[in-house]
């Protein structure tokens, strides 16, 4: 490929920017921190919209890990209700082990 052709070639999106193949309409976040940050902004916008108009369309409740794209999305559904959600068991701490003995 010539230099001129490379200049006009469309840049490929990195893996963290790609859409989820199962839910392409949802925004994919690279890690849990980005998803929590987006959720914080959703809640702030919901509060502002509710104060201005009396109702809101922002109803996102929590972030979840997607098994299809290995990224994170936000949802308005309860835990375990999302189809491709990765549900992990709670990790035991040393205090839990001591209390259970």
PETAUR-V834826 format. One record per backbone hydrogen bond with DSSP energy under -0.5 kcal/mol. NH is the residue of the N-H (numbers start at 0). CO is the residue of the C=O. E is the energy in kcal/mol with one decimal. If there is no record, write none. Layout:
nh->(NH | NH)
co->(CO | CO)
e->(E | E)
//
This chain:
nh->(5 | 6 | 7 | 8 | 8 | 16 | 17 | 17 | 19 | 25 | 28 | 28 | 34 | 35 | 36 | 37 | 38 | 39 | 40 | 41 | 42 | 43 | 44 | 45 | 46 | 47 | 48 | 49 | 50 | 51 | 52 | 53 | 53 | 54 | 58 | 60 | 61 | 63 | 65 | 66 | 69 | 71 | 72 | 74 | 80 | 84 | 85 | 86 | 87 | 96 | 97 | 98 | 99 | 100 | 100)
co->(1 | 2 | 3 | 4 | 5 | 13 | 13 | 14 | 25 | 22 | 26 | 71 | 30 | 31 | 32 | 33 | 34 | 35 | 36 | 37 | 38 | 39 | 40 | 41 | 42 | 43 | 44 | 45 | 46 | 47 | 48 | 48 | 49 | 48 | 56 | 74 | 74 | 72 | 70 | 83 | 65 | 28 | 63 | 61 | 77 | 81 | 64 | 84 | 85 | 92 | 93 | 94 | 95 | 96 | 97)
e->(-2.1 | -1.7 | -1.0 | -0.5 | -0.8 | -1.3 | -0.9 | -0.6 | -0.5 | -1.5 | -0.5 | -2.9 | -1.7 | -2.6 | -2.3 | -2.3 | -2.2 | -2.1 | -1.8 | -2.4 | -2.4 | -2.1 | -2.6 | -2.4 | -2.1 | -2.1 | -2.7 | -2.6 | -1.9 | -1.9 | -2.9 | -0.5 | -1.5 | -0.5 | -0.8 | -2.9 | -2.0 | -2.6 | -2.9 | -3.2 | -1.3 | -2.2 | -2.3 | -2.6 | -1.8 | -1.1 | -2.4 | -0.8 | -0.7 | -1.9 | -2.3 | -2.4 | -1.9 | -0.7 | -0.7)
//
